[in-house]
């Protein structure tokens, strides 16, 4: 893992905060890091060349956004692995256009943004990361530092008690929407509203529970 401190790194209880670049190509990683310098506001930029390195880094680094090149996943299942990473930080997934269908549910659920590997995609990738950083800043400003004074168990309980039923609600609504052609238009719209609200709630749960945690969540090995 290579780390670039653009300026004094942000940290919570000694844990570094910043942007994670999961990129196998060293040249691409260098360009992304260079382009990000102007937007990071003192956060650390860390890079990992494979999934094992990314998992190891998650034990001491809490990214506010993760740029994930699909090439570092190897044989790991795409959806399951991205969901694990998205539980730690928002993901911007870089992949070929052939992966759009597989990644569609991740995008629909708000777990990832999808960036097609075509042409000069770097400026758009940087813009997506910048957007996620702005959202993180707004969330931290709204929640305030007092959240970190709560018991470390509260965040885990919060995730468990809300996310488990929420996952069931979202999953069943998406299954019904998969057959929207058989439903009246008004019912399809109501189901879509359920999905949209569930995604918003899950994102809020992730932000609030992460604010409670004195240490970052780590990415477990498969």
Backbone as a chain_set.jsonl record, in Angstrom:
{"seq": "XXXXXXXXXXXXXXXXXXXXXXXXXXXXXXXXXXXXXXXXXXXXXXXXXXXXXXXXXXXXXXXXXXXXXXXXXXXXXXXXXXXXXXXXXXXXXXXXXXXXXXXXXXXXXXXXXXXXXXXXXXXXXXXXXXXXXXXXXXXXXXXXXXXXXXXXXXXXXXXXXXXXXXXXXXXXXXXXXXXXXXXXXXXXXXXXXXXXXXXXXXXXXXXXXXXXXXXXXXXXXX", "coords": {"N": [[0.847, -1.182, 0.0], [0.603, 2.141, -0.922], [0.98, 5.408, 0.236], [-0.012, 8.773, -0.039], [0.443, 11.733, 1.494], [-1.165, 14.518, 1.012], [-1.452, 16.833, 2.379], [-1.477, 17.707, 5.913], [-2.878, 14.846, 7.196], [-6.349, 13.972, 7.456], [-7.961, 12.595, 10.342], [-9.59, 10.265, 12.545], [-9.661, 9.546, 15.852], [-6.992, 8.722, 15.549], [-7.065, 7.219, 13.249], [-6.465, 7.189, 9.839], [-8.036, 9.207, 7.349], [-9.422, 9.456, 4.068], [-8.965, 9.052, 0.531], [-9.34, 6.055, -1.209], [-7.634, 4.347, -3.701], [-8.168, 1.718, -5.604], [-6.401, 0.285, -7.756], [-4.902, -1.481, -10.358], [-3.1, -0.799, -12.388], [-0.157, 0.962, -12.375], [0.458, 3.423, -13.682], [-2.064, 4.543, -14.209], [-2.961, 4.792, -11.595], [-1.163, 6.71, -10.595], [-1.847, 8.926, -12.183], [-4.534, 9.367, -11.441], [-4.178, 9.968, -8.719], [-2.663, 12.3, -8.905], [-4.481, 14.021, -10.198], [-6.397, 14.154, -8.214], [-5.291, 15.594, -6.161], [-5.874, 18.338, -6.018], [-8.408, 18.358, -4.978], [-8.581, 17.136, -2.497], [-8.226, 18.397, -0.001], [-6.374, 18.094, 2.135], [-6.684, 15.424, 2.831], [-5.638, 11.982, 2.98], [-4.308, 10.12, 0.251], [-4.511, 6.866, -0.651], [-3.269, 3.905, -2.216], [-4.016, 0.709, -3.64], [-2.937, -2.276, -5.125], [-4.105, -4.738, -5.478], [-6.781, -6.942, -4.377], [-6.238, -8.144, -1.916], [-4.384, -6.387, -0.789], [-6.003, -4.168, -0.562], [-7.859, -5.041, 1.339], [-6.167, -5.406, 3.539], [-5.363, -2.792, 4.003], [-7.707, -1.648, 4.886], [-7.821, -2.043, 7.595], [-6.559, -0.004, 8.915], [-7.132, 2.319, 7.674], [-9.544, 4.666, 6.789], [-11.433, 5.23, 4.287], [-13.103, 7.982, 2.676], [-14.133, 7.745, 0.237], [-14.01, 5.249, -2.288], [-12.243, 4.394, -5.106], [-12.601, 1.961, -7.403], [-11.05, -0.22, -9.457], [-12.165, -2.717, -11.521], [-10.403, -4.655, -12.307], [-8.729, -5.337, -10.188], [-10.111, -7.136, -8.718], [-9.891, -9.758, -9.489], [-10.75, -13.154, -9.338], [-12.785, -12.794, -7.587], [-16.222, -12.493, -6.611], [-18.161, -10.032, -8.231], [-20.497, -8.402, -7.396], [-20.929, -9.151, -4.671], [-18.412, -8.546, -3.525], [-18.093, -5.788, -4.04], [-20.218, -4.842, -2.525], [-19.326, -5.438, 0.061], [-17.174, -3.663, 0.253], [-18.544, -1.278, -0.093], [-19.886, -1.091, 2.286], [-18.047, 0.051, 3.899], [-17.149, 2.384, 2.667], [-18.392, 4.741, 0.169], [-18.444, 3.59, -3.244], [-16.794, 3.97, -6.349], [-17.021, 2.398, -9.241], [-14.93, 1.132, -11.698], [-15.163, -0.213, -14.848], [-15.536, -2.328, -17.782], [-17.943, -1.737, -20.439], [-19.406, -4.047, -20.718], [-19.928, -4.967, -18.196], [-21.985, -3.542, -17.166], [-24.66, -4.425, -16.872], [-24.433, -6.339, -14.825], [-23.6, -4.726, -12.767], [-25.737, -3.1, -12.379], [-27.665, -3.374, -10.286], [-26.176, -2.649, -8.084], [-25.766, 0.034, -8.566], [-28.415, 0.928, -8.632], [-29.183, 0.486, -5.998], [-27.686, 2.32, -4.707], [-25.182, 1.666, -3.804], [-22.925, 1.895, -5.317], [-21.241, 3.941, -7.772], [-21.055, 3.844, -11.33], [-18.501, 3.668, -13.666], [-17.599, 3.761, -16.974], [-14.985, 2.115, -18.623], [-13.702, 3.756, -20.939], [-12.311, 5.705, -23.494], [-11.029, 8.876, -22.382], [-11.476, 8.556, -19.304], [-10.696, 9.485, -16.845], [-11.07, 12.282, -15.904], [-13.875, 12.276, -15.399], [-14.026, 10.249, -13.506], [-12.59, 11.416, -11.381], [-14.302, 13.546, -10.859], [-16.57, 12.174, -9.897], [-15.522, 11.097, -7.55], [-14.93, 13.466, -6.213], [-17.529, 14.437, -5.831], [-18.545, 12.527, -4.039], [-16.878, 13.065, -1.863], [-17.717, 15.627, -1.165], [-20.319, 15.058, -0.296], [-19.687, 13.502, 1.926], [-18.431, 15.395, 3.547], [-20.551, 17.152, 4.091], [-22.211, 15.409, 5.5], [-20.631, 14.839, 7.782], [-20.438, 17.367, 8.889], [-23.085, 17.829, 9.547], [-23.645, 15.779, 11.388], [-21.719, 16.116, 13.385], [-19.039, 16.234, 15.902], [-19.846, 15.09, 18.324], [-21.041, 12.638, 17.999], [-19.052, 10.725, 18.036], [-18.568, 10.273, 20.669], [-20.234, 8.422, 21.684], [-21.105, 5.05, 22.73], [-19.119, 2.39, 21.412], [-20.495, 0.147, 20.61], [-22.965, 0.919, 19.761], [-23.125, 1.752, 17.081], [-22.812, -0.687, 15.669], [-25.05, -2.131, 16.557], [-27.016, -0.443, 15.593], [-26.638, -0.687, 12.807], [-27.241, -3.421, 12.517], [-29.893, -3.782, 13.501], [-31.41, -2.138, 11.878], [-30.46, -2.329, 9.193], [-30.713, -5.067, 8.503], [-33.602, -5.767, 8.337], [-34.15, -3.778, 6.47], [-32.691, -4.513, 4.225], [-34.154, -6.751, 3.458], [-36.603, -5.54, 2.771], [-35.798, -3.895, 0.625], [-34.738, -5.796, -1.163], [-36.975, -7.455, -1.763], [-38.708, -5.582, -2.893], [-37.246, -4.878, -5.17], [-37.269, -7.322, -6.516], [-39.976, -7.54, -7.156], [-40.168, -5.326, -8.827], [-38.736, -6.234, -10.951], [-40.572, -7.498, -12.436], [-42.15, -5.568, -13.508], [-43.503, -5.137, -15.867], [-45.792, -6.579, -15.714], [-47.344, -5.329, -13.913], [-49.695, -2.774, -12.854], [-49.196, 0.63, -13.867], [-49.263, 2.531, -11.781], [-48.773, 0.987, -9.502], [-46.196, 0.092, -10.019], [-44.815, 2.497, -9.867], [-45.181, 3.124, -7.177], [-43.77, 1.035, -5.978], [-41.213, 1.668, -6.925], [-40.814, 4.013, -5.528], [-40.668, 2.989, -2.928], [-38.252, 1.554, -3.152], [-36.447, 3.684, -3.704], [-36.653, 5.238, -1.347], [-35.803, 3.361, 0.543], [-33.157, 2.991, -0.236], [-32.121, 5.546, 0.291], [-32.464, 5.595, 3.058], [-30.774, 3.5, 3.83], [-28.281, 4.555, 3.128], [-28.193, 6.685, 4.904], [-28.138, 5.279, 7.334], [-25.661, 4.022, 7.052], [-23.899, 6.246, 7.088], [-24.453, 7.388, 9.62], [-23.94, 5.26, 11.431], [-21.255, 4.774, 10.888], [-20.229, 7.161, 11.82], [-20.587, 6.789, 14.516], [-18.778, 4.752, 15.075], [-15.684, 4.253, 16.685], [-13.493, 3.143, 15.485], [-12.572, 2.197, 12.127], [-14.65, 0.155, 9.986], [-13.607, -3.033, 8.777], [-12.53, -4.696, 5.785], [-13.367, -7.895, 5.236], [-11.625, -10.952, 4.518], [-12.298, -13.161, 1.788]], "CA": [[0.0, 0.0, 0.0], [1.354, 3.376, -1.013], [0.182, 6.502, 0.768], [0.445, 10.115, -0.341], [-0.158, 12.758, 2.319], [-1.18, 15.752, 0.249], [-1.28, 17.83, 3.433], [-1.726, 16.957, 7.131], [-3.994, 13.95, 6.907], [-7.479, 13.934, 8.367], [-7.998, 11.356, 11.104], [-10.525, 10.139, 13.645], [-9.05, 8.653, 16.833], [-5.732, 8.195, 15.036], [-7.279, 6.472, 12.012], [-6.386, 8.081, 8.687], [-9.192, 9.324, 6.481], [-9.028, 9.944, 2.758], [-9.487, 8.406, -0.678], [-8.668, 4.817, -1.569], [-7.591, 4.019, -5.121], [-7.886, 0.31, -5.859], [-6.055, 0.305, -9.182], [-3.779, -2.36, -10.644], [-2.175, -0.131, -13.313], [0.554, 2.032, -11.661], [0.361, 4.689, -14.399], [-3.399, 5.073, -13.964], [-3.023, 5.186, -10.182], [-0.427, 7.968, -10.447], [-2.61, 10.023, -12.784], [-5.698, 9.628, -10.6], [-3.709, 10.635, -7.505], [-2.258, 13.664, -9.277], [-5.691, 14.793, -10.467], [-7.173, 14.298, -6.988], [-4.607, 16.459, -5.203], [-6.529, 19.652, -5.893], [-9.721, 18.244, -4.364], [-8.59, 16.32, -1.279], [-8.277, 19.226, 1.195], [-5.561, 17.565, 3.23], [-6.909, 14.016, 3.094], [-4.634, 11.066, 2.463], [-4.65, 9.283, -0.903], [-3.839, 5.57, -0.572], [-3.516, 3.051, -3.372], [-3.826, -0.735, -3.484], [-2.842, -2.879, -6.462], [-4.905, -5.952, -5.546], [-7.83, -7.001, -3.366], [-5.619, -8.448, -0.635], [-3.804, -5.152, -0.287], [-7.129, -3.311, -0.187], [-8.391, -5.565, 2.602], [-5.205, -5.121, 4.603], [-5.373, -1.346, 4.257], [-8.954, -1.255, 5.554], [-7.681, -2.177, 9.041], [-6.013, 1.211, 9.519], [-7.432, 3.458, 6.81], [-10.995, 4.812, 6.652], [-11.666, 6.116, 3.138], [-14.388, 8.647, 2.477], [-14.578, 7.262, -1.064], [-13.111, 4.239, -2.85], [-12.274, 4.226, -6.563], [-12.283, 0.538, -7.529], [-10.878, -0.777, -10.791], [-12.623, -4.1, -11.462], [-9.284, -5.56, -12.583], [-8.065, -5.808, -8.964], [-10.942, -8.124, -8.037], [-9.508, -11.119, -9.861], [-11.874, -14.084, -9.437], [-13.768, -12.49, -6.545], [-17.528, -12.114, -7.182], [-18.258, -8.583, -8.348], [-21.529, -7.768, -6.574], [-20.677, -9.403, -3.243], [-17.204, -7.839, -3.087], [-18.37, -4.345, -4.026], [-21.094, -4.567, -1.379], [-18.485, -5.426, 1.261], [-16.411, -2.416, 0.264], [-19.5, -0.176, 0.051], [-20.259, -0.986, 3.694], [-17.005, 0.85, 4.536], [-17.178, 3.708, 2.043], [-18.995, 4.729, -1.161], [-17.57, 3.017, -4.268], [-16.904, 4.322, -7.762], [-16.548, 1.178, -9.892], [-14.44, 1.272, -13.063], [-15.249, -1.495, -15.544], [-15.937, -2.235, -19.183], [-19.389, -1.6, -20.63], [-20.034, -5.366, -20.603], [-20.257, -5.216, -16.795], [-23.04, -2.628, -16.728], [-25.843, -5.159, -16.433], [-24.136, -6.963, -13.532], [-23.444, -3.672, -11.762], [-26.933, -2.255, -12.346], [-28.312, -3.407, -8.975], [-25.338, -1.88, -7.171], [-26.043, 1.448, -8.83], [-29.797, 1.186, -8.24], [-29.27, 0.478, -4.537], [-26.871, 3.398, -4.169], [-23.942, 1.144, -3.237], [-21.78, 2.225, -6.165], [-21.372, 4.627, -9.054], [-20.433, 3.023, -12.373], [-17.731, 4.434, -14.644], [-17.197, 2.894, -18.086], [-13.6, 2.25, -19.073], [-13.745, 4.103, -22.363], [-11.761, 7.03, -23.749], [-10.368, 9.505, -21.247], [-12.467, 8.497, -18.235], [-10.131, 9.985, -15.588], [-11.75, 13.473, -15.374], [-15.178, 11.916, -14.856], [-13.766, 9.503, -12.279], [-12.22, 12.388, -10.352], [-15.513, 14.298, -10.531], [-17.41, 11.32, -9.069], [-14.893, 11.054, -6.227], [-15.124, 14.786, -5.607], [-18.924, 14.521, -5.394], [-18.674, 11.716, -2.832], [-16.193, 13.773, -0.783], [-18.596, 16.717, -0.741], [-21.405, 14.47, 0.486], [-19.127, 13.085, 3.217], [-18.199, 16.598, 4.342], [-21.853, 17.629, 4.552], [-22.677, 14.47, 6.513], [-19.857, 15.017, 9.007], [-20.8, 18.667, 9.458], [-24.431, 17.702, 10.117], [-23.632, 14.886, 12.543], [-20.926, 16.749, 14.429], [-18.101, 15.361, 16.588], [-20.392, 14.452, 19.514], [-21.402, 11.25, 17.71], [-17.928, 9.847, 18.343], [-18.494, 10.078, 22.098], [-21.165, 7.359, 22.056], [-20.541, 3.707, 22.867], [-18.725, 1.811, 20.125], [-21.426, -0.91, 20.244], [-24.214, 1.469, 19.239], [-23.085, 1.739, 15.623], [-23.037, -2.045, 15.186], [-26.456, -2.437, 16.83], [-27.797, 0.376, 14.657], [-26.55, -1.341, 11.497], [-27.884, -4.735, 12.538], [-31.327, -3.708, 13.742], [-32.093, -1.431, 10.782], [-30.052, -2.792, 7.874], [-31.209, -6.405, 8.184], [-34.947, -5.693, 7.736], [-34.134, -2.882, 5.319], [-32.22, -5.309, 3.093], [-35.288, -7.562, 3.024], [-37.562, -4.654, 2.1], [-35.236, -3.479, -0.654], [-34.613, -6.959, -2.042], [-38.297, -7.875, -2.235], [-39.237, -4.544, -3.795], [-36.534, -4.984, -6.446], [-37.757, -8.521, -7.19], [-41.275, -7.198, -7.742], [-39.943, -4.395, -9.94], [-38.21, -6.99, -12.094], [-41.745, -7.93, -13.211], [-42.998, -4.38, -13.595], [-44.326, -5.165, -17.066], [-47.048, -7.25, -15.381], [-48.01, -4.538, -12.884], [-50.219, -1.464, -13.258], [-48.174, 1.679, -13.796], [-49.272, 3.185, -10.472], [-48.12, 0.086, -8.549], [-44.766, 0.126, -10.309], [-44.298, 3.753, -9.353], [-45.132, 3.024, -5.725], [-42.641, 0.161, -5.654], [-39.99, 2.425, -7.16], [-40.69, 4.939, -4.398], [-40.176, 2.19, -1.803], [-36.834, 1.303, -3.394], [-35.7, 4.938, -3.563], [-36.619, 5.62, 0.069], [-34.985, 2.375, 1.245], [-31.76, 3.292, -0.561], [-31.77, 6.747, 1.052], [-32.363, 5.233, 4.479], [-29.573, 2.693, 4.038], [-27.144, 5.455, 3.081], [-28.191, 7.42, 6.164], [-27.679, 4.336, 8.362], [-24.216, 3.835, 6.897], [-23.196, 7.437, 7.538], [-24.615, 7.586, 11.059], [-23.26, 4.201, 12.164], [-19.815, 5.013, 10.75], [-19.887, 8.273, 12.71], [-20.537, 6.254, 15.869], [-17.654, 3.83, 15.265], [-14.394, 4.878, 16.972], [-12.533, 2.546, 14.561], [-13.245, 1.902, 10.868], [-14.965, -1.234, 9.673], [-12.576, -3.604, 7.923], [-12.993, -5.561, 4.71], [-12.971, -9.262, 5.571], [-11.188, -11.798, 3.412], [-13.333, -14.103, 1.337]], "C": [[0.88, 1.228, 0.0], [0.457, 4.52, -0.593], [0.817, 7.825, 0.431], [-0.276, 11.083, 0.583], [-0.054, 14.076, 1.574], [-0.943, 16.941, 1.167], [-1.503, 17.064, 4.719], [-3.004, 16.14, 7.008], [-5.09, 14.063, 7.934], [-7.501, 12.599, 9.078], [-9.071, 11.435, 12.167], [-9.955, 9.117, 14.599], [-7.803, 7.977, 16.277], [-5.854, 7.417, 13.747], [-7.295, 7.441, 10.84], [-7.663, 8.034, 7.862], [-8.714, 9.814, 5.124], [-9.706, 9.215, 1.63], [-8.66, 7.157, -0.952], [-8.765, 4.602, -3.072], [-7.208, 2.552, -5.262], [-7.65, 0.112, -7.339], [-4.816, -0.547, -9.42], [-2.705, -1.676, -11.488], [-1.479, 1.036, -12.602], [0.43, 3.391, -12.342], [-1.0, 5.344, -14.167], [-3.52, 5.552, -12.52], [-2.319, 6.52, -9.964], [-1.226, 9.132, -11.019], [-3.822, 10.384, -11.936], [-5.277, 10.384, -9.336], [-3.334, 12.082, -7.784], [-3.475, 14.558, -9.494], [-6.479, 15.076, -9.19], [-6.57, 15.304, -6.01], [-5.357, 17.757, -4.965], [-7.854, 19.575, -5.161], [-9.7, 17.654, -2.957], [-8.58, 17.11, 0.021], [-7.552, 18.597, 2.384], [-5.796, 16.108, 3.56], [-5.797, 13.175, 2.475], [-5.166, 10.302, 1.251], [-3.837, 8.004, -0.796], [-4.2, 4.724, -1.785], [-3.242, 1.601, -3.031], [-3.868, -1.367, -4.863], [-3.617, -4.179, -6.594], [-5.869, -5.982, -4.368], [-7.264, -7.292, -1.986], [-5.032, -7.211, 0.016], [-4.9, -4.191, 0.174], [-7.712, -3.751, 1.151], [-7.457, -5.243, 3.764], [-5.235, -3.647, 4.987], [-6.597, -0.926, 5.055], [-8.862, -1.38, 7.064], [-7.167, -0.905, 9.696], [-6.294, 2.472, 8.686], [-8.933, 3.513, 6.579], [-11.301, 5.746, 5.496], [-13.041, 6.757, 3.168], [-14.972, 8.273, 1.123], [-13.543, 6.266, -1.571], [-13.318, 4.163, -4.357], [-11.755, 2.822, -6.845], [-12.241, 0.113, -8.986], [-11.217, -2.258, -10.719], [-11.481, -5.094, -11.656], [-8.612, -6.065, -11.308], [-8.876, -6.892, -8.259], [-10.551, -9.558, -8.363], [-10.74, -11.996, -10.042], [-12.949, -13.812, -8.393], [-15.093, -12.077, -7.181], [-17.726, -10.61, -7.12], [-19.237, -7.98, -7.344], [-21.246, -7.937, -5.09], [-19.488, -8.6, -2.736], [-17.434, -6.335, -3.024], [-19.266, -3.987, -2.848], [-20.309, -4.564, -0.066], [-17.727, -4.111, 1.376], [-17.343, -1.23, 0.499], [-19.984, -0.022, 1.484], [-19.256, -0.127, 4.461], [-17.0, 2.26, 3.981], [-17.877, 3.61, 0.694], [-17.969, 4.279, -2.211], [-17.863, 3.633, -5.632], [-16.246, 3.168, -8.513], [-16.169, 1.46, -11.333], [-14.446, -0.094, -13.733], [-15.63, -1.266, -16.998], [-17.454, -2.172, -19.287], [-20.11, -2.939, -20.495], [-20.477, -5.675, -19.185], [-21.423, -4.36, -16.293], [-24.256, -3.371, -16.191], [-25.623, -5.763, -15.049], [-24.073, -5.917, -12.418], [-24.711, -2.849, -11.561], [-27.586, -2.228, -10.972], [-27.503, -2.636, -7.941], [-25.59, -0.394, -7.323], [-27.445, 1.801, -8.349], [-29.947, 1.275, -6.726], [-28.44, 1.572, -3.893], [-25.54, 2.945, -3.595], [-22.72, 1.528, -4.06], [-22.203, 3.14, -7.314], [-20.629, 3.788, -10.081], [-19.777, 3.925, -13.411], [-17.233, 3.483, -15.727], [-15.748, 3.182, -18.475], [-13.596, 2.486, -20.586], [-13.217, 5.519, -22.529], [-11.021, 7.567, -22.532], [-11.37, 9.623, -20.098], [-11.981, 9.138, -16.94], [-10.842, 11.243, -15.073], [-13.117, 13.164, -14.762], [-15.016, 11.132, -13.554], [-13.427, 10.419, -11.123], [-13.444, 13.183, -9.911], [-16.449, 13.482, -9.635], [-16.846, 11.206, -7.653], [-15.113, 12.369, -5.49], [-16.548, 14.932, -5.081], [-19.124, 13.727, -4.104], [-18.002, 12.394, -1.635], [-17.047, 14.922, -0.267], [-19.736, 16.185, 0.11], [-20.906, 14.058, 1.867], [-18.905, 14.283, 4.125], [-19.506, 17.144, 4.911], [-22.377, 16.739, 5.672], [-21.952, 14.674, 7.832], [-20.196, 16.333, 9.685], [-22.155, 18.576, 10.164], [-24.425, 16.881, 11.391], [-22.838, 15.463, 13.704], [-20.057, 15.752, 15.172], [-18.686, 14.633, 17.785], [-20.805, 13.014, 19.28], [-20.296, 10.286, 18.11], [-17.816, 9.562, 19.829], [-19.418, 8.964, 22.568], [-20.45, 6.018, 22.128], [-20.238, 3.112, 21.507], [-19.685, 0.719, 19.681], [-22.671, -0.367, 19.556], [-24.245, 1.421, 17.719], [-23.375, 0.366, 15.058], [-24.485, -2.462, 15.405], [-27.36, -1.701, 15.842], [-27.82, -0.267, 13.284], [-27.378, -2.61, 11.465], [-29.4, -4.613, 12.597], [-32.079, -3.01, 12.613], [-31.737, -2.031, 9.426], [-30.605, -4.163, 7.519], [-32.636, -6.369, 7.632], [-34.991, -4.808, 6.502], [-33.667, -3.614, 4.063], [-33.335, -6.184, 2.544], [-36.322, -6.743, 2.273], [-37.075, -4.299, 0.706], [-35.172, -4.638, -1.639], [-35.947, -7.407, -2.614], [-38.913, -6.856, -3.186], [-38.564, -4.626, -5.157], [-36.986, -6.214, -7.228], [-39.108, -8.258, -7.848], [-41.105, -6.269, -8.942], [-39.386, -5.1, -11.171], [-39.345, -7.487, -12.99], [-42.715, -6.762, -13.39], [-43.898, -4.375, -14.824], [-45.678, -5.84, -16.815], [-47.881, -6.444, -14.38], [-48.62, -3.269, -13.47], [-49.156, -0.396, -13.04], [-48.111, 2.323, -12.417], [-48.598, 2.321, -9.418], [-46.613, 0.058, -8.76], [-44.127, 1.388, -9.736], [-44.193, 3.72, -7.831], [-43.981, 2.132, -5.268], [-41.316, 0.888, -5.848], [-39.757, 3.432, -6.034], [-40.169, 4.217, -3.165], [-38.68, 1.941, -1.937], [-36.006, 2.563, -3.151], [-35.57, 5.35, -2.103], [-35.759, 4.655, 0.876], [-33.501, 2.626, 1.004], [-31.294, 4.514, 0.222], [-31.582, 6.424, 2.529], [-31.107, 4.417, 4.749], [-28.32, 3.563, 4.011], [-27.048, 6.267, 4.372], [-27.696, 6.539, 7.299], [-26.177, 4.149, 8.281], [-23.459, 5.037, 7.436], [-23.251, 7.597, 9.059], [-23.853, 6.531, 11.847], [-21.744, 4.33, 12.049], [-19.365, 6.157, 11.636], [-19.804, 7.809, 14.152], [-19.271, 5.45, 16.117], [-16.372, 4.574, 15.571], [-13.291, 4.318, 16.066], [-13.269, 2.198, 13.276], [-13.619, 0.441, 10.754], [-13.913, -1.747, 8.7], [-13.2, -4.543, 6.913], [-12.476, -6.968, 4.97], [-12.557, -10.031, 4.324], [-12.297, -12.782, 3.06], [-13.081, -15.468, 1.92]], "O": [[1.792, 1.351, 0.817], [-0.697, 4.598, -1.015], [2.025, 8.003, 0.585], [-1.491, 11.243, 0.471], [1.016, 14.68, 1.51], [-0.315, 17.927, 0.782], [-1.707, 15.852, 4.654], [-4.078, 16.682, 6.746], [-4.828, 14.227, 9.125], [-7.111, 11.581, 8.506], [-9.425, 12.518, 12.635], [-9.774, 7.956, 14.233], [-7.584, 6.788, 16.509], [-4.841, 6.989, 13.195], [-8.055, 8.409, 10.844], [-8.284, 6.985, 7.696], [-7.705, 10.515, 5.04], [-10.862, 8.806, 1.736], [-7.43, 7.198, -0.929], [-9.852, 4.668, -3.647], [-6.05, 2.188, -5.06], [-8.576, -0.191, -8.092], [-3.795, -0.36, -8.758], [-1.518, -1.952, -11.314], [-2.143, 2.014, -12.256], [0.309, 4.41, -11.662], [-1.084, 6.553, -13.954], [-4.115, 6.597, -12.256], [-2.82, 7.371, -9.228], [-1.281, 10.204, -10.417], [-4.111, 11.562, -11.73], [-5.947, 11.334, -8.93], [-3.648, 12.979, -7.001], [-3.507, 15.701, -9.039], [-7.148, 16.104, -9.084], [-7.267, 15.808, -5.129], [-5.46, 18.219, -3.829], [-8.389, 20.607, -4.756], [-10.729, 17.674, -2.281], [-8.898, 16.546, 1.068], [-8.07, 18.579, 3.501], [-5.171, 15.587, 4.483], [-5.107, 13.616, 1.556], [-6.325, 9.89, 1.226], [-2.607, 8.046, -0.844], [-5.307, 4.822, -2.314], [-2.354, 1.294, -2.237], [-4.73, -1.036, -5.677], [-3.778, -4.684, -7.705], [-5.785, -5.147, -3.468], [-7.747, -6.753, -0.99], [-5.165, -7.009, 1.223], [-4.743, -3.489, 1.173], [-8.023, -2.916, 2.0], [-7.907, -4.854, 4.843], [-5.142, -3.303, 6.165], [-6.542, 0.039, 5.817], [-9.737, -0.874, 7.767], [-7.317, -0.734, 10.906], [-5.761, 3.546, 8.963], [-9.537, 2.505, 6.211], [-11.42, 6.953, 5.706], [-14.015, 6.157, 3.623], [-16.165, 8.459, 0.884], [-12.348, 6.418, -1.318], [-14.424, 3.901, -4.829], [-10.596, 2.521, -6.559], [-13.266, 0.087, -9.668], [-10.614, -2.987, -9.93], [-11.575, -6.243, -11.222], [-7.98, -7.121, -11.334], [-8.391, -7.506, -7.308], [-10.847, -10.472, -7.594], [-11.657, -11.651, -10.787], [-13.936, -14.545, -8.329], [-15.09, -11.376, -8.193], [-17.489, -9.985, -6.086], [-18.851, -7.141, -6.53], [-21.315, -6.97, -4.332], [-19.541, -8.035, -1.644], [-17.02, -5.681, -2.068], [-19.088, -2.933, -2.236], [-20.601, -3.765, 0.824], [-17.646, -3.519, 2.452], [-16.985, -0.287, 1.204], [-20.444, 1.053, 1.867], [-19.565, 0.37, 5.544], [-16.863, 3.226, 4.732], [-17.956, 2.523, 0.121], [-16.776, 4.555, -2.081], [-19.019, 3.797, -6.02], [-15.032, 2.986, -8.422], [-16.981, 1.967, -12.106], [-13.81, -1.029, -13.247], [-15.998, -0.16, -17.394], [-18.165, -2.512, -18.341], [-21.303, -2.967, -20.189], [-21.315, -6.554, -18.981], [-21.801, -4.448, -15.125], [-24.819, -2.985, -15.167], [-26.51, -5.711, -14.198], [-24.443, -6.187, -11.276], [-24.761, -1.994, -10.677], [-28.021, -1.167, -10.525], [-28.069, -2.038, -7.026], [-25.625, 0.348, -6.341], [-27.648, 2.846, -7.732], [-30.754, 2.059, -6.228], [-28.475, 1.744, -2.674], [-24.836, 3.736, -2.967], [-21.598, 1.491, -3.555], [-23.348, 3.119, -7.765], [-19.673, 3.092, -9.738], [-20.41, 4.826, -13.963], [-16.53, 2.515, -15.436], [-15.345, 4.334, -18.633], [-13.502, 1.555, -21.386], [-13.618, 6.427, -21.802], [-10.457, 6.803, -21.749], [-12.028, 10.651, -19.936], [-12.776, 9.32, -16.017], [-11.195, 11.281, -13.894], [-13.476, 13.724, -13.727], [-15.781, 11.328, -12.61], [-13.916, 10.228, -10.009], [-13.608, 13.462, -8.724], [-17.056, 14.031, -8.716], [-17.596, 11.216, -6.677], [-15.438, 12.386, -4.303], [-16.755, 15.49, -4.003], [-19.792, 14.195, -3.182], [-18.502, 12.306, -0.513], [-17.097, 15.166, 0.939], [-20.087, 16.786, 1.125], [-21.606, 14.238, 2.863], [-19.156, 14.21, 5.328], [-19.562, 17.55, 6.072], [-22.916, 17.227, 6.665], [-22.581, 14.684, 8.891], [-20.238, 16.41, 10.913], [-22.355, 19.16, 11.229], [-25.102, 17.222, 12.36], [-23.226, 15.322, 14.864], [-20.298, 14.547, 15.091], [-18.102, 13.649, 18.239], [-20.914, 12.239, 20.23], [-20.575, 9.147, 18.485], [-17.042, 8.69, 20.224], [-19.387, 8.597, 23.743], [-19.327, 5.874, 21.645], [-20.998, 3.299, 20.556], [-19.71, 0.378, 18.498], [-23.36, -1.101, 18.847], [-25.273, 1.089, 17.129], [-24.105, 0.246, 14.074], [-25.087, -3.082, 14.528], [-28.332, -2.256, 15.328], [-28.876, -0.387, 12.663], [-28.124, -2.855, 10.517], [-30.11, -5.264, 11.831], [-33.266, -3.267, 12.413], [-32.62, -2.223, 8.59], [-30.936, -4.411, 6.359], [-32.868, -6.897, 6.545], [-35.778, -5.054, 5.588], [-34.177, -3.37, 2.97], [-33.464, -6.351, 1.332], [-36.857, -7.19, 1.258], [-37.821, -4.384, -0.27], [-35.512, -4.483, -2.812], [-36.049, -7.704, -3.804], [-39.562, -7.223, -4.166], [-39.221, -4.466, -6.186], [-37.079, -6.17, -8.455], [-39.353, -8.702, -8.97], [-41.805, -6.403, -9.946], [-39.545, -4.624, -12.295], [-39.124, -7.851, -14.145], [-43.932, -6.942, -13.42], [-44.929, -3.703, -14.841], [-46.604, -5.69, -17.612], [-48.997, -6.838, -14.04], [-48.123, -2.743, -14.466], [-48.322, -0.506, -12.141], [-47.024, 2.632, -11.93], [-47.924, 2.844, -8.531], [-45.845, 0.007, -7.8], [-43.026, 1.342, -9.186], [-43.228, 4.229, -7.261], [-43.301, 2.437, -4.288], [-40.401, 0.746, -5.036], [-38.616, 3.669, -5.638], [-39.333, 4.75, -2.435], [-37.927, 2.091, -0.974], [-34.981, 2.513, -2.472], [-34.496, 5.765, -1.669], [-35.058, 5.076, 1.796], [-32.684, 2.493, 1.916], [-30.187, 4.517, 0.76], [-30.655, 6.919, 3.17], [-30.446, 4.609, 5.769], [-27.393, 3.333, 4.788], [-25.951, 6.51, 4.875], [-26.92, 6.992, 8.14], [-25.491, 4.12, 9.303], [-22.479, 4.873, 8.164], [-22.247, 7.898, 9.703], [-23.186, 6.858, 12.829], [-21.023, 4.03, 13.001], [-18.248, 6.138, 12.153], [-19.038, 8.366, 14.937], [-18.74, 5.453, 17.227], [-15.985, 5.453, 14.8], [-12.256, 4.962, 15.897], [-14.469, 1.927, 13.315], [-12.978, -0.418, 11.359], [-13.388, -0.984, 7.89], [-14.264, -5.116, 7.151], [-11.268, -7.202, 4.928], [-13.066, -9.795, 3.228], [-13.108, -13.176, 3.899], [-13.842, -16.4, 1.66]]}, "num_chains": 1, "name": "protein.A"}
